Structures are given as C-alpha cells and as structure tokens.
Amino acid sequence: MGTLIYLMGPSGSGKDSLLRALREQQDAAILVAHRYITRPADAGGENHIALTSREFALRKRYGLFALDWRANGHDYGIGIEIESWLTRGMNVIINGSRADLVNARQRYGTALYPVCLTVSQDVLRQRLQERGRECAADIEQRLQRALACQPDERETCHHLSNDGPLEQTTAALLQLIGRLPAVNYAEAPDTQTRETFYAR
C-alpha cells in the first residue's frame, strides 16, 4: 500500500511551485495528483483540471472524488483515481486543504502523511503582492486566514519551511519522499481489500 502525502499551506506559500518542481524530478518515486477545480484552466497558476459547477456537482454525486472541499469561492476535488494508485503500492502527493485534513485522516488513516508548508508572514505578503492576483483587501484576508489555519502542534504533521529558495525546499521534500517505504508497482490488492481499506 502506498503513502499519501497531504501537502498543506496558505495561499501564496509556494505549493504549486513546489509540485511543479517535483514533477520535473525524473527520479522522484511519487505521483503528483491533479486537482479538479471550478475555475478556468488558465487561472491561478496551477496545472489543474477545470470544471464547471455543474460538472463538479455531477462528479461529486457519483462519488468520483476521493476528497473535496470549497475555498475562496471555488470547489476543489481530488479524483478517486489516486486510490487505484495507492492500492498498487505507488506513493502519491496531493495539494490538500488544512480545513479538510480531518476528513483525509478518517479516510486514509495511517496511509496519510500530512506535510505543512510554512512561510513567514512577511514572505507570504511579498509573494501575494508579486503574483498580482489579489487586491490589498484580499491579501490581508488571506494573511489572516493563513494565521487561523496554522496546524495544531498536537497533530502529527511534518513541517517544511519554504522561506528560502525553491531548490532548497524541493530537496527537503525529496529527502522526505526518500524515507517512505519503497514503491512496489507489482502490488495490486484485490477489489474487496481496496474497498475495505478506503471505506468511509
């Protein structure tokens, strides 16, 4: 059974940049899952799959999302396909939501490995200003939300600082991935085992 790395961090912390850098690592034994989002494909700087609100609701109705949540006026979903990857022994990383961490823990149990991408308020403010997607009021709102969504120290969560160069953070993430159990692509549990493991 593979491990699901659940990457969290406030808007502007650099999650998208980190995942893009990870995709470029030829030797990284991990799959980066795309998100399904109700916003245009060319918005947000993320390599996501754009859906209309109707399409999203239909997929959710038929159970095609392993996880889903709503934030910043959009619906976000992680496709159920990640569970086929995990049951085949592949390690997977997703761009998750701090607010939905409880649901992720309930669904995946010990297969979940939460990673909190942290960044100082000054650096976060600078990055939000530089990307130019939010007005001043929106930036302040995101900064306040980032403070409110800091992970509880009582929770098991690996903290990964992204105040420095992207290359440094990528290297740290690769080290973390390297400590995960070896990927076994031949492992393929039967359907009954898979349904039991991921039962809600």
C-alpha positions in Angstrom: 0.0 0.0 0.0 1.4 3.4 -0.9 1.6 6.6 1.2 -0.5 9.7 0.5 1.5 12.9 1.2 -1.1 15.5 2.0 0.6 18.9 1.3 -0.9 21.9 3.0 -0.1 25.6 3.2 -1.6 29.0 2.9 -2.3 30.6 -0.4 1.0 32.0 -1.7 3.2 29.7 0.3 4.5 28.1 -2.9 2.7 24.7 -3.0 2.1 25.0 -6.8 5.7 25.9 -7.5 6.9 23.1 -5.3 4.7 20.5 -7.0 5.8 21.7 -10.4 9.5 21.3 -9.4 8.7 17.8 -8.1 7.2 16.8 -11.4 10.5 17.7 -13.1 12.4 15.3 -10.9 13.0 12.3 -13.0 14.0 10.0 -10.1 11.2 11.0 -7.7 9.3 7.8 -7.0 6.0 9.6 -6.5 2.9 10.6 -8.5 1.6 14.2 -8.3 -2.2 14.2 -8.5 -4.0 17.0 -10.4 -6.9 18.8 -8.7 -10.3 19.4 -10.2 -11.3 23.0 -9.6 -14.3 25.1 -10.7 -12.2 27.9 -12.2 -10.7 28.5 -15.7 -7.7 26.4 -16.6 -5.6 29.5 -17.2 -6.3 31.0 -13.8 -4.5 30.5 -10.5 -1.1 29.3 -11.9 -1.9 25.7 -11.1 -1.9 22.8 -13.6 -5.5 21.8 -12.7 -8.5 20.3 -14.5 -11.1 23.0 -14.9 -14.8 22.0 -14.3 -18.0 24.0 -14.4 -20.0 24.0 -11.2 -22.5 21.6 -12.8 -19.7 19.2 -13.9 -18.2 19.3 -10.4 -21.6 18.6 -8.7 -22.2 15.7 -11.1 -18.9 14.0 -10.4 -19.3 14.5 -6.6 -22.8 13.0 -6.8 -21.4 9.8 -8.4 -18.5 9.5 -6.0 -15.7 10.4 -8.3 -13.8 12.5 -5.8 -11.7 10.9 -3.0 -11.7 14.3 -1.2 -13.4 17.6 -1.9 -13.8 21.0 -0.3 -14.8 24.6 -1.0 -12.4 27.6 -0.5 -12.0 31.1 -1.9 -15.3 30.8 -3.9 -14.3 27.6 -5.7 -14.9 23.9 -5.4 -11.8 21.7 -5.2 -11.7 17.9 -5.7 -9.1 15.1 -5.7 -10.0 12.3 -8.1 -10.8 8.8 -6.9 -8.1 7.6 -9.2 -5.5 8.2 -6.5 -6.9 5.2 -4.6 -6.1 2.9 -7.5 -2.5 4.3 -7.5 -2.2 3.8 -3.7 -3.5 0.2 -3.7 -0.9 -0.6 -6.3 1.8 0.5 -3.9 2.5 3.9 -5.5 3.3 6.9 -3.3 1.1 9.9 -4.2 1.2 13.6 -3.2 -1.8 16.0 -3.3 -2.3 19.7 -2.8 -4.7 19.4 0.1 -6.7 21.7 2.4 -6.0 22.3 6.1 -9.7 22.6 6.7 -10.3 19.1 5.2 -7.4 17.3 7.0 -9.8 15.7 9.4 -11.7 14.0 6.6 -8.5 12.9 4.9 -7.4 11.3 8.2 -10.7 9.5 8.5 -10.5 8.2 5.0 -6.8 7.2 4.8 -5.7 6.6 8.4 -2.1 5.5 8.7 -1.6 5.8 4.9 -1.8 9.6 5.2 1.4 11.6 5.7 0.5 15.3 6.3 3.1 17.9 5.4 2.7 21.5 6.4 4.4 24.0 4.1 5.2 27.0 6.3 6.3 30.5 5.3 6.7 33.7 7.4 4.0 36.4 7.2 6.5 38.9 5.6 7.5 36.5 2.8 3.9 35.4 2.3 2.7 39.0 1.9 5.5 39.7 -0.6 4.6 36.6 -2.7 0.9 37.5 -2.7 1.8 41.0 -3.9 4.2 39.8 -6.6 1.8 37.4 -8.2 -0.8 40.2 -8.6 -3.9 38.1 -8.4 -5.4 39.8 -5.3 -6.2 43.3 -4.3 -4.9 44.7 -1.0 -8.0 43.7 0.9 -7.9 40.2 -0.4 -4.2 39.9 0.5 -5.0 40.9 4.1 -7.8 38.4 4.2 -5.5 35.6 3.0 -2.9 36.5 5.6 -5.5 36.3 8.4 -6.7 33.0 7.0 -3.2 31.7 7.0 -2.8 32.5 10.7 -6.1 30.9 11.5 -5.2 27.8 9.6 -1.9 27.1 11.3 -1.7 23.4 12.1 -2.3 22.4 15.7 1.0 21.4 17.3 -0.7 18.4 18.9 -1.3 17.0 15.4 1.3 14.8 13.7 2.4 16.9 10.8 5.8 17.3 9.2 6.7 21.0 8.9 8.6 22.1 5.8 9.8 25.7 5.6 9.5 27.5 2.2 11.0 30.8 3.2 14.2 30.1 1.3 15.0 29.2 -2.4 12.6 26.7 -4.1 15.5 24.4 -4.8 16.2 24.1 -1.1 12.6 23.2 -0.3 12.4 20.7 -3.2 15.5 19.0 -1.9 14.0 18.7 1.6 10.8 17.3 0.1 12.7 14.7 -1.9 14.5 13.7 1.2 11.2 13.2 2.9 9.9 11.1 0.0 13.1 9.0 0.0 12.3 7.9 3.6 8.9 6.5 2.6 8.5 2.7 2.0 9.9 1.6 -1.4 7.4 1.8 -4.2 6.1 -1.7 -5.3 4.4 -1.3 -8.7 3.6 -5.1 -8.7 1.4 -4.8 -5.6 -2.2 -4.8 -6.6 -4.7 -5.7 -3.8 -8.0 -7.2 -4.9 -11.1 -5.2 -5.1 -12.5 -6.3 -1.8 -9.4 -5.3 0.1 -9.3 -2.0 -1.6 -13.0 -1.2 -0.8 -12.5 -2.2 2.9 -9.4 -0.1 3.3 -11.0 3.1 1.9 -14.4 2.6 3.4 -15.8 5.8 4.8 
